[in-house]
Amino acid sequence: MTMIGENEIISSREFDVPRELVFRAWTTPDLLAQWWGPQGFTNTFHECDMRPEGTWKFTMHGPNGVDYPNHNVFVEIVPPEQIVLDHLSGHEFRVTATFDDLEGRTKVTFRQNFKKKEAFEHAKPICIEANEQQLDRLGKVLAEMES
């Protein structure tokens, strides 16, 4: 489910797996690379220093052959509850991902808060569907981790 706030896209999904498993999928680079981004995209991670002020640099490879360099800096990591990072390349935005324990299930809330209104308006039609696809991909990785 996706909601729109002021300069913000909020996507959420419930998964039938424990919160610790979801947090591991977000903080293990090999797992993160498998599901980050929309359907059809792949990732090459160059640096993934998961700590506050740590750098996460990667190239997202689109299905059309276009490469999208990404530069992020982690702001806060609270195991297994929350990850906050700043996306600094292209459109600047802050991602806040929260993981709510629902008695063995987990609700993931993925918030993208854009720094500039113009960037938000430009990215909104793309990100709404892309975020849903990304959560679909996360669900597939979680199912594989559980089996």
GROMACS elastic network, one bead per residue, 0.5 to 0.9 nm:
[ bonds ]
;  ai    aj funct       b0    kb
    1    10     6  0.82038   500
    1    11     6  0.55820   500
    1    12     6  0.54561   500
    1    13     6  0.65465   500
    1   132     6  0.76431   500
    2     9     6  0.70141   500
    2    10     6  0.54907   500
    2    12     6  0.64994   500
    2   128     6  0.68257   500
    2   129     6  0.88831   500
    2   131     6  0.84587   500
    2   132     6  0.77540   500
    3     8     6  0.84557   500
    3     9     6  0.61043   500
    3    10     6  0.50973   500
    3    11     6  0.63932   500
    3    12     6  0.86932   500
    3   128     6  0.86903   500
    4     7     6  0.78471   500
    4     8     6  0.58980   500
    4    10     6  0.61320   500
    4    11     6  0.87328   500
    4   124     6  0.87610   500
    4   128     6  0.88757   500
    5     9     6  0.61913   500
    5    10     6  0.73829   500
    5   113     6  0.86702   500
    6     9     6  0.82448   500
    6   113     6  0.82167   500
    6   114     6  0.88870   500
    6   117     6  0.83718   500
    6   120     6  0.89196   500
    7   112     6  0.82104   500
    7   113     6  0.57624   500
    7   114     6  0.53219   500
    7   115     6  0.74788   500
    7   116     6  0.73061   500
    7   117     6  0.57979   500
    7   118     6  0.88772   500
    7   119     6  0.85434   500
    7   120     6  0.54777   500
    7   121     6  0.77677   500
    7   124     6  0.88307   500
    8    93     6  0.89076   500
    8   111     6  0.67998   500
    8   112     6  0.54108   500
    8   114     6  0.61028   500
    8   120     6  0.72623   500
    8   124     6  0.85760   500
    9   110     6  0.81030   500
    9   111     6  0.57901   500
    9   112     6  0.52119   500
    9   113     6  0.66622   500
    9   114     6  0.85318   500
    9   120     6  0.85846   500
    9   124     6  0.73116   500
    9   127     6  0.77898   500
    9   128     6  0.70701   500
    9   131     6  0.89570   500
   10   109     6  0.69235   500
   10   110     6  0.57331   500
   10   112     6  0.64650   500
   10   113     6  0.85149   500
   10   128     6  0.86055   500
   10   131     6  0.89748   500
   11   108     6  0.82074   500
   11   109     6  0.58144   500
   11   110     6  0.51141   500
   11   111     6  0.64177   500
   11   112     6  0.86112   500
   11   128     6  0.78711   500
   11   131     6  0.67774   500
   11   132     6  0.71059   500
   11   135     6  0.85370   500
   12   107     6  0.69237   500
   12   108     6  0.54090   500
   12   110     6  0.59900   500
   12   111     6  0.84863   500
   12   132     6  0.84700   500
   12   135     6  0.81764   500
   13   106     6  0.83109   500
   13   107     6  0.57021   500
   13   108     6  0.53998   500
   13   109     6  0.67345   500
   13   110     6  0.87216   500
   13   132     6  0.87115   500
   13   135     6  0.71300   500
   13   136     6  0.89967   500
   14    17     6  0.88181   500
   14   102     6  0.88064   500
   14   105     6  0.70264   500
   14   106     6  0.55454   500
   14   108     6  0.61739   500
   14   109     6  0.87902   500
   15    18     6  0.81545   500
   15    19     6  0.88963   500
   15    22     6  0.84352   500
   15   105     6  0.57974   500
   15   106     6  0.52721   500
   15   107     6  0.63492   500
   15   108     6  0.77524   500
   15   139     6  0.69224   500
   15   142     6  0.82810   500
   16   104     6  0.71778   500
   16   106     6  0.65275   500
   16   107     6  0.89200   500
   16   142     6  0.89599   500
   16   143     6  0.88443   500
   17    20     6  0.84363   500
   17    21     6  0.67058   500
   17    22     6  0.72496   500
   17   104     6  0.61524   500
   17   106     6  0.61930   500
   17   142     6  0.74163   500
   17   143     6  0.82524   500
   17   146     6  0.77027   500
   18    21     6  0.55416   500
   18    22     6  0.67946   500
   18    23     6  0.89649   500
   18   101     6  0.72108   500
   18   102     6  0.83502   500
   18   103     6  0.80145   500
   18   105     6  0.52454   500
   18   106     6  0.59298   500
   19    22     6  0.51303   500
   19    23     6  0.61510   500
   19    24     6  0.86005   500
   19    80     6  0.67239   500
   19    81     6  0.79743   500
   19    99     6  0.63664   500
   19   100     6  0.69943   500
   19   101     6  0.57300   500
   19   102     6  0.83753   500
   19   104     6  0.71918   500
   19   105     6  0.68374   500
   19   106     6  0.52074   500
   19   107     6  0.81359   500
   19   108     6  0.89042   500
   20    23     6  0.50445   500
   20    24     6  0.61407   500
   20    25     6  0.87339   500
   20    79     6  0.82289   500
   20    80     6  0.58844   500
   20    81     6  0.87874   500
   20    99     6  0.89216   500
   20   106     6  0.89485   500
   21    24     6  0.50623   500
   21    25     6  0.63769   500
   21    26     6  0.88371   500
   21    80     6  0.89687   500
   21   142     6  0.73270   500
   21   145     6  0.79009   500
   21   146     6  0.83045   500
   22    25     6  0.51242   500
   22    26     6  0.64935   500
   22    27     6  0.88442   500
   22    80     6  0.83443   500
   22    99     6  0.76434   500
   22   106     6  0.75010   500
   22   108     6  0.83099   500
   22   138     6  0.85585   500
   22   142     6  0.69499   500
   23    26     6  0.51105   500
   23    27     6  0.62176   500
   23    28     6  0.85769   500
   23    79     6  0.72171   500
   23    80     6  0.55431   500
   23    81     6  0.76272   500
   23    82     6  0.83010   500
   23    83     6  0.88878   500
   23    99     6  0.74156   500
   24    27     6  0.50842   500
   24    28     6  0.57327   500
   24    31     6  0.80774   500
   24    32     6  0.87723   500
   24    80     6  0.83051   500
   25    28     6  0.57494   500
   25    29     6  0.81099   500
   25    30     6  0.85953   500
   25    31     6  0.54022   500
   25    32     6  0.58002   500
   25    35     6  0.87884   500
   25   138     6  0.77799   500
   25   141     6  0.76612   500
   25   142     6  0.71972   500
   25   145     6  0.86034   500
   26    29     6  0.76557   500
   26    31     6  0.72733   500
   26    32     6  0.54958   500
   26    36     6  0.89954   500
   26    83     6  0.85047   500
   26   138     6  0.89191   500
   27    30     6  0.89092   500
   27    31     6  0.78839   500
   27    32     6  0.68026   500
   27    50     6  0.70297   500
   27    83     6  0.89684   500
   28    31     6  0.54175   500
   28    32     6  0.59744   500
   28    33     6  0.85862   500
   28    50     6  0.89118   500
   29    33     6  0.59802   500
   29    34     6  0.86839   500
   29    45     6  0.78772   500
   29    48     6  0.68672   500
   29    50     6  0.89429   500
   30    33     6  0.53998   500
   30    34     6  0.67572   500
   30    45     6  0.89049   500
   31    34     6  0.52708   500
   31    35     6  0.70782   500
   31    36     6  0.88496   500
   31   141     6  0.74185   500
   32    35     6  0.57028   500
   32    36     6  0.58469   500
   32   138     6  0.84221   500
   33    36     6  0.56778   500
   33    37     6  0.87138   500
   33    42     6  0.73087   500
   33    43     6  0.55921   500
   33    44     6  0.72869   500
   33    45     6  0.72387   500
   34    37     6  0.88797   500
   34    42     6  0.72122   500
   34    43     6  0.74777   500
   34   137     6  0.79347   500
   34   138     6  0.81812   500
   34   141     6  0.73612   500
   35    38     6  0.81008   500
   35    39     6  0.85469   500
   35    41     6  0.86924   500
   35    42     6  0.81507   500
   35    43     6  0.87990   500
   35   134     6  0.63646   500
   35   135     6  0.80196   500
   35   136     6  0.84344   500
   35   138     6  0.52608   500
   35   139     6  0.86374   500
   35   140     6  0.82074   500
   35   141     6  0.68929   500
   36    41     6  0.81445   500
   36    42     6  0.78923   500
   36    43     6  0.75475   500
   36    60     6  0.87282   500
   36   134     6  0.60233   500
   36   135     6  0.85686   500
   36   137     6  0.75857   500
   36   138     6  0.75781   500
   37    40     6  0.83717   500
   37    41     6  0.61528   500
   37    42     6  0.75918   500
   37    43     6  0.82458   500
   37    60     6  0.76104   500
   37   130     6  0.69306   500
   37   131     6  0.74616   500
   37   133     6  0.75529   500
   37   134     6  0.52036   500
   37   135     6  0.88305   500
   37   137     6  0.82828   500
   38    41     6  0.58592   500
   38    42     6  0.88008   500
   38    62     6  0.88001   500
   38   127     6  0.89162   500
   38   129     6  0.81089   500
   38   131     6  0.68170   500
   38   132     6  0.79483   500
   38   133     6  0.51070   500
   38   135     6  0.86767   500
   38   136     6  0.88943   500
   38   137     6  0.79023   500
   39    42     6  0.86823   500
   39    63     6  0.86073   500
   39   130     6  0.75588   500
   39   133     6  0.56931   500
   39   134     6  0.68256   500
   39   136     6  0.84541   500
   39   137     6  0.72345   500
   40    61     6  0.86554   500
   40    62     6  0.67970   500
   40    63     6  0.54022   500
   41    60     6  0.65514   500
   41    61     6  0.54810   500
   41    63     6  0.57433   500
   42    59     6  0.84040   500
   42    60     6  0.58178   500
   42    61     6  0.51398   500
   42    62     6  0.68836   500
   42    63     6  0.81077   500
   43    58     6  0.67001   500
   43    59     6  0.56739   500
   43    61     6  0.59217   500
   43    62     6  0.89255   500
   44    57     6  0.88642   500
   44    58     6  0.55125   500
   44    59     6  0.52174   500
   44    60     6  0.65829   500
   44    61     6  0.78230   500
   45    48     6  0.68981   500
   45    56     6  0.78352   500
   45    57     6  0.62640   500
   45    59     6  0.64926   500
   45    60     6  0.86041   500
   46    56     6  0.76534   500
   46    57     6  0.54651   500
   46    58     6  0.52143   500
   46    59     6  0.77260   500
   47    55     6  0.66135   500
   47    56     6  0.52394   500
   47    57     6  0.50393   500
   47    58     6  0.68107   500
   48    54     6  0.74590   500
   48    55     6  0.60312   500
   48    57     6  0.64599   500
   48    58     6  0.81412   500
   49    52     6  0.86411   500
   49    53     6  0.84745   500
   49    55     6  0.53720   500
   49    56     6  0.60501   500
   49    73     6  0.87257   500
   49    74     6  0.81919   500
   50    53     6  0.84326   500
   50    54     6  0.57145   500
   50    55     6  0.74325   500
   50    56     6  0.75924   500
   50    73     6  0.88887   500
   50    74     6  0.67711   500
   50    77     6  0.78867   500
   51    54     6  0.50004   500
   51    55     6  0.82800   500
   51    73     6  0.89202   500
   51    74     6  0.62724   500
   51    75     6  0.77852   500
   51    76     6  0.72582   500
   51    77     6  0.66040   500
   52    55     6  0.87069   500
   52    73     6  0.77310   500
   52    74     6  0.50640   500
   52    76     6  0.51675   500
   52    77     6  0.66100   500
   52    84     6  0.88264   500
   52    85     6  0.86572   500
   53    73     6  0.57936   500
   53    74     6  0.52681   500
   53    75     6  0.57623   500
   53    76     6  0.80606   500
   53    85     6  0.89594   500
   54    72     6  0.84864   500
   54    73     6  0.56242   500
   54    74     6  0.54013   500
   54    75     6  0.79089   500
   55    71     6  0.73821   500
   55    72     6  0.59250   500
   55    74     6  0.64888   500
   56    70     6  0.79876   500
   56    71     6  0.60099   500
   56    73     6  0.59289   500
   56    74     6  0.74448   500
   57    69     6  0.76035   500
   57    70     6  0.56416   500
   57    72     6  0.62283   500
   57    73     6  0.85095   500
   58    68     6  0.84448   500
   58    69     6  0.60703   500
   58    70     6  0.53222   500
   58    71     6  0.67918   500
   58    72     6  0.87188   500
   59    67     6  0.63171   500
   59    68     6  0.54735   500
   59    70     6  0.58543   500
   59    71     6  0.87990   500
   60    66     6  0.84346   500
   60    67     6  0.57416   500
   60    69     6  0.62615   500
   60    70     6  0.72371   500
   61    64     6  0.82072   500
   61    65     6  0.64864   500
   61    66     6  0.60303   500
   61    68     6  0.62677   500
   61    69     6  0.86619   500
   62    65     6  0.53812   500
   62    66     6  0.51929   500
   62    67     6  0.60909   500
   62    68     6  0.74751   500
   63    66     6  0.73552   500
   64    67     6  0.88825   500
   69    89     6  0.74830   500
   69    90     6  0.88317   500
   70    87     6  0.74636   500
   70    88     6  0.76004   500
   70    89     6  0.56589   500
   70    90     6  0.80096   500
   71    86     6  0.85094   500
   71    87     6  0.61199   500
   71    88     6  0.55404   500
   71    89     6  0.53785   500
   71    90     6  0.89372   500
   72    85     6  0.64816   500
   72    86     6  0.53980   500
   72    88     6  0.55996   500
   72    89     6  0.74615   500
   73    84     6  0.88136   500
   73    85     6  0.55204   500
   73    86     6  0.52777   500
   73    87     6  0.67773   500
   73    88     6  0.75946   500
   74    77     6  0.74698   500
   74    83     6  0.77255   500
   74    84     6  0.60796   500
   74    86     6  0.63575   500
   74    87     6  0.88845   500
   75    83     6  0.77683   500
   75    84     6  0.52760   500
   75    85     6  0.50208   500
   75    86     6  0.68529   500
   76    82     6  0.76371   500
   76    83     6  0.57244   500
   76    85     6  0.69287   500
   77    80     6  0.83373   500
   77    81     6  0.80946   500
   77    82     6  0.59069   500
   77    84     6  0.64083   500
   77    85     6  0.87032   500
   78    81     6  0.54815   500
   78    82     6  0.50501   500
   78    83     6  0.63435   500
   78    84     6  0.88381   500
   79    82     6  0.65080   500
   79    83     6  0.80757   500
   80    83     6  0.86352   500
   80    98     6  0.86883   500
   80    99     6  0.70040   500
   80   100     6  0.89397   500
   81    97     6  0.83608   500
   81    98     6  0.56997   500
   81   100     6  0.67637   500
   81   101     6  0.85325   500
   82    96     6  0.71522   500
   82    97     6  0.55342   500
   82    99     6  0.60858   500
   82   100     6  0.89028   500
   83    95     6  0.79064   500
   83    96     6  0.58936   500
   83    97     6  0.51930   500
   83    98     6  0.66167   500
   83    99     6  0.88196   500
   84    94     6  0.71204   500
   84    95     6  0.56076   500
   84    97     6  0.63238   500
   84    98     6  0.86232   500
   85    93     6  0.86248   500
   85    94     6  0.57568   500
   85    95     6  0.52925   500
   85    96     6  0.66856   500
   85    97     6  0.87488   500
   86    92     6  0.73950   500
   86    93     6  0.59855   500
   86    95     6  0.62463   500
   86    96     6  0.88465   500
   87    90     6  0.82040   500
   87    91     6  0.76791   500
   87    92     6  0.54500   500
   87    93     6  0.53076   500
   87    94     6  0.59893   500
   87    95     6  0.73539   500
   88    91     6  0.72030   500
   88    92     6  0.50456   500
   88    93     6  0.70990   500
   88    94     6  0.86909   500
   89    92     6  0.62852   500
   90   119     6  0.89130   500
   91   114     6  0.74586   500
   91   115     6  0.79978   500
   91   116     6  0.81720   500
   91   119     6  0.56777   500
   91   120     6  0.79277   500
   91   122     6  0.89868   500
   91   123     6  0.78681   500
   92   113     6  0.86579   500
   92   114     6  0.60368   500
   92   115     6  0.57452   500
   92   116     6  0.75955   500
   92   119     6  0.76657   500
   93   112     6  0.61763   500
   93   113     6  0.52455   500
   93   115     6  0.54138   500
   93   116     6  0.82690   500
   93   119     6  0.88554   500
   93   120     6  0.86317   500
   94   111     6  0.77679   500
   94   112     6  0.56243   500
   94   113     6  0.51507   500
   94   114     6  0.64804   500
   94   115     6  0.77421   500
   95   110     6  0.68924   500
   95   111     6  0.54568   500
   95   113     6  0.65527   500
   95   114     6  0.88898   500
   96   109     6  0.78776   500
   96   110     6  0.60052   500
   96   111     6  0.51075   500
   96   112     6  0.67500   500
   96   113     6  0.82272   500
   97   108     6  0.68650   500
   97   109     6  0.55701   500
   97   111     6  0.62830   500
   97   112     6  0.88550   500
   98   107     6  0.79194   500
   98   108     6  0.57295   500
   98   109     6  0.52365   500
   98   110     6  0.67909   500
   98   111     6  0.85729   500
   99   106     6  0.62823   500
   99   107     6  0.56798   500
   99   109     6  0.66948   500
  100   105     6  0.83651   500
  100   106     6  0.54794   500
  100   108     6  0.65626   500
  100   109     6  0.82482   500
  101   104     6  0.65255   500
  101   105     6  0.61400   500
  101   107     6  0.67107   500
  102   106     6  0.54338   500
  102   107     6  0.69502   500
  103   106     6  0.78905   500
  108   135     6  0.87960   500
  110   131     6  0.82042   500
  113   120     6  0.81158   500
  114   117     6  0.69550   500
  114   118     6  0.89577   500
  114   119     6  0.67942   500
  114   120     6  0.55451   500
  115   118     6  0.89844   500
  115   119     6  0.75866   500
  115   120     6  0.78360   500
  116   119     6  0.53827   500
  116   120     6  0.63684   500
  116   121     6  0.88383   500
  117   120     6  0.50200   500
  117   121     6  0.61934   500
  117   122     6  0.86310   500
  118   121     6  0.51857   500
  118   122     6  0.62058   500
  118   123     6  0.86146   500
  119   122     6  0.51093   500
  119   123     6  0.60197   500
  119   124     6  0.82928   500
  120   123     6  0.51982   500
  120   124     6  0.56463   500
  121   124     6  0.53369   500
  121   125     6  0.76831   500
  122   125     6  0.71050   500
  122   126     6  0.79856   500
  123   126     6  0.54137   500
  123   127     6  0.57997   500
  123   128     6  0.84531   500
  124   127     6  0.51842   500
  124   128     6  0.60120   500
  124   129     6  0.89424   500
  125   128     6  0.58318   500
  125   129     6  0.73222   500
  125   130     6  0.89502   500
  126   129     6  0.60452   500
  126   130     6  0.61376   500
  126   131     6  0.86348   500
  127   131     6  0.56117   500
  127   132     6  0.83221   500
  128   131     6  0.55410   500
  128   132     6  0.66360   500
  128   133     6  0.89617   500
  129   132     6  0.52102   500
  129   133     6  0.62892   500
  129   134     6  0.86583   500
  130   133     6  0.50574   500
  130   134     6  0.60962   500
  130   135     6  0.86967   500
  131   135     6  0.62572   500
  131   136     6  0.86104   500
  132   135     6  0.51632   500
  132   136     6  0.62649   500
  132   137     6  0.87367   500
  133   137     6  0.62594   500
  133   138     6  0.86527   500
  134   137     6  0.50598   500
  134   138     6  0.62245   500
  134   139     6  0.86807   500
  135   139     6  0.61885   500
  135   140     6  0.87759   500
  136   139     6  0.51189   500
  136   140     6  0.65633   500
  136   141     6  0.89713   500
  137   140     6  0.51762   500
  137   141     6  0.64714   500
  137   142     6  0.87262   500
  138   141     6  0.51668   500
  138   142     6  0.61517   500
  138   143     6  0.86374   500
  139   142     6  0.50725   500
  139   143     6  0.61769   500
  139   144     6  0.87015   500
  140   143     6  0.51315   500
  140   144     6  0.63490   500
  140   145     6  0.87029   500
  141   144     6  0.51022   500
  141   145     6  0.61666   500
  141   146     6  0.87022   500
  142   146     6  0.62223   500
  142   147     6  0.87739   500
  143   146     6  0.52099   500
  143   147     6  0.63790   500
  144   147     6  0.53192   500
